[in-house]
């Protein structure tokens, strides 16, 4: 009877721990904290986390609007999840060069809004490598310079030794004849 009570107590304790562990995951019903920044070229990146600092664990529809130089306007445009990881979003090429006021919003139930000044620049391409001068090697003497042909005799010797290592045991076992008793 004591074993039954112990097993039942352990089962209830395990069930209680399982239910309590699931509570923090369900607690993310509040606002999002959004961090808006330029991507170094003509796009925008956003990092979204829950207000309590936990990582975003679901896809959220973020919307971007921007006002730029000379009153130019972009958006509203939905941001796509980025390859950098969970909670990261990117606009891709979107802004013309200049200073932009970018606002990103998230809808309910995880409402959030953030704004930032972003300096858009023309995307830079890596510099083209300088051409390298190619010179032909000097002609080698036909004999005795020890150039790139030194390994031919060594390779031939290894092949001969390998063939001998296979052939000699075959010949020795073939010549032996079972002795008649």
C-alpha positions as CSV (number, residue, x, y, z in Angstrom):
1,X,0.0,0.0,0.0
2,X,2.9,2.4,0.7
3,X,4.4,1.8,-2.7
4,X,1.0,2.7,-4.3
5,X,0.9,6.0,-2.4
6,X,4.5,6.8,-3.3
7,X,3.9,6.1,-7.0
8,X,0.7,8.2,-6.9
9,X,2.5,11.1,-5.2
10,X,5.3,11.0,-7.7
11,X,2.8,11.0,-10.6
12,X,1.0,14.0,-9.2
13,X,4.3,15.9,-8.6
14,X,5.4,15.2,-12.2
15,X,2.0,16.4,-13.5
16,X,2.2,19.6,-11.4
17,X,5.8,20.3,-12.6
18,X,4.7,19.8,-16.2
19,X,1.8,22.2,-15.9
20,X,3.9,24.8,-14.1
21,X,6.6,24.6,-16.8
22,X,4.0,25.4,-19.5
23,X,2.7,28.6,-17.8
24,X,5.7,30.9,-18.8
25,X,5.1,30.0,-22.5
26,X,1.5,31.0,-22.3
27,X,2.4,34.2,-20.5
28,X,3.6,35.9,-23.7
29,X,0.3,37.7,-24.3
30,X,1.6,41.3,-24.0
31,X,3.3,43.7,-26.2
32,X,6.4,43.2,-28.4
33,X,9.6,45.2,-28.1
34,X,10.8,46.1,-31.6
35,X,14.3,47.3,-32.5
36,X,14.5,49.0,-35.9
37,X,17.8,49.6,-37.7
38,X,19.2,50.1,-41.2
39,X,20.9,47.2,-42.9
40,X,23.9,49.2,-44.0
41,X,22.5,49.7,-47.5
42,X,19.0,50.5,-48.7
43,X,17.0,48.2,-46.4
44,X,15.7,47.9,-42.8
45,X,16.1,45.2,-40.2
46,X,13.9,44.6,-37.2
47,X,14.4,42.5,-34.1
48,X,11.2,41.5,-32.3
49,X,11.2,40.1,-28.7
50,X,8.4,39.8,-26.1
51,X,8.3,42.8,-23.7
52,X,9.6,40.4,-20.9
53,X,12.8,39.8,-23.0
54,X,12.0,36.3,-24.2
55,X,12.6,35.4,-27.8
56,X,9.7,35.6,-30.2
57,X,8.3,32.0,-30.7
58,X,5.8,32.6,-33.5
59,X,5.5,34.5,-36.7
60,X,4.2,38.0,-36.4
61,X,3.0,40.3,-39.2
62,X,5.1,43.4,-38.9
63,X,4.3,46.4,-41.1
64,X,6.8,49.1,-42.1
65,X,6.1,52.7,-43.1
66,X,8.8,55.3,-43.9
67,X,9.1,59.0,-44.7
68,X,12.3,60.1,-46.4
69,X,14.0,63.1,-47.9
70,X,11.8,65.5,-49.9
71,X,8.7,63.9,-48.3
72,X,9.0,60.6,-50.1
73,X,6.8,57.9,-48.5
74,X,7.2,54.1,-48.5
75,X,4.6,51.6,-47.2
76,X,2.8,50.2,-45.6
77,X,4.8,47.2,-46.4
78,X,4.8,43.8,-44.6
79,X,8.2,42.6,-43.5
80,X,9.4,39.1,-44.1
81,X,11.2,36.9,-41.5
82,X,15.0,37.1,-42.1
83,X,17.6,34.3,-42.2
84,X,19.4,35.7,-39.1
85,X,17.1,33.8,-36.8
86,X,13.9,33.7,-34.8
87,X,12.4,37.2,-34.3
88,X,14.5,38.9,-37.0
89,X,12.8,40.6,-40.0
90,X,14.2,42.4,-43.1
91,X,12.7,44.6,-45.7
92,X,15.2,44.0,-48.5
93,X,16.1,46.8,-50.9
94,X,13.5,49.4,-50.2
95,X,14.8,52.9,-49.5
96,X,16.5,55.4,-51.7
97,X,19.7,57.1,-50.4
98,X,19.1,59.6,-47.6
99,X,17.8,59.9,-44.0
100,X,14.5,58.1,-43.4
101,X,12.1,58.0,-40.4
102,X,11.0,54.4,-40.3
103,X,8.1,53.1,-38.2
104,X,7.3,49.4,-37.6
105,X,4.1,48.2,-36.1
106,X,2.9,44.8,-34.9
107,X,-0.9,44.0,-34.7
108,X,-2.8,42.7,-31.7
109,X,-2.6,40.5,-29.7
110,X,1.1,41.2,-29.6
111,X,0.9,44.9,-30.3
112,X,4.1,46.9,-30.6
113,X,5.5,50.0,-32.3
114,X,9.0,51.4,-32.8
115,X,10.5,54.2,-34.8
116,X,14.0,55.0,-35.8
117,X,16.1,57.3,-38.0
118,X,17.8,55.2,-40.7
119,X,20.5,56.4,-43.1
120,X,20.0,54.6,-46.4
121,X,23.0,54.2,-48.7
122,X,23.7,52.9,-52.1
123,X,24.6,49.2,-51.7
124,X,28.3,48.6,-52.1
125,X,29.8,45.8,-54.1
126,X,33.1,44.3,-53.2
127,X,36.1,45.8,-54.9
128,X,37.3,44.1,-58.1
129,X,40.6,42.3,-57.5
130,X,43.6,43.8,-59.3
131,X,44.8,41.8,-62.3
132,X,47.7,39.5,-61.6
133,X,50.5,39.2,-64.2
134,X,51.1,35.7,-65.3
135,X,54.5,34.7,-66.5
136,X,55.5,31.5,-68.3
137,X,58.0,29.3,-66.5
138,X,61.5,29.2,-67.9
139,X,62.1,26.2,-70.1
140,X,63.9,23.3,-68.3
141,X,66.9,21.4,-69.4
142,X,66.1,17.9,-70.8
143,X,68.2,16.0,-68.3
144,X,69.6,16.4,-64.9
145,X,67.8,19.5,-63.5
146,X,65.7,17.5,-61.0
147,X,62.6,19.4,-61.9
148,X,59.1,17.9,-61.7
149,X,60.1,14.5,-63.1
150,X,61.9,13.2,-59.9
151,X,58.9,11.2,-58.8
152,X,58.5,9.0,-61.9
153,X,61.3,6.6,-60.9
154,X,60.0,6.5,-57.3
155,X,56.4,5.8,-58.5
156,X,57.6,3.1,-60.8
157,X,59.5,1.4,-58.0
158,X,56.5,1.5,-55.7
159,X,54.4,-0.2,-58.4
160,X,57.0,-2.9,-59.0
161,X,57.1,-3.6,-55.2
162,X,53.3,-3.7,-54.9
163,X,53.1,-6.2,-57.8
164,X,55.8,-8.3,-56.3
165,X,54.0,-8.3,-52.9
166,X,51.0,-9.7,-54.6
167,X,52.7,-12.1,-57.0
168,X,55.3,-13.7,-54.7
169,X,52.8,-15.2,-52.1
170,X,50.6,-16.5,-55.0
171,X,53.6,-18.3,-56.6
172,X,54.8,-19.7,-53.2
173,X,51.3,-21.2,-52.3
174,X,50.9,-22.6,-55.8
175,X,54.2,-24.5,-55.8
176,X,53.4,-26.1,-52.5
177,X,51.6,-29.3,-52.9
178,X,49.8,-31.2,-50.2
179,X,52.0,-34.1,-49.1
180,X,50.5,-37.5,-49.5
181,X,50.6,-39.2,-46.3
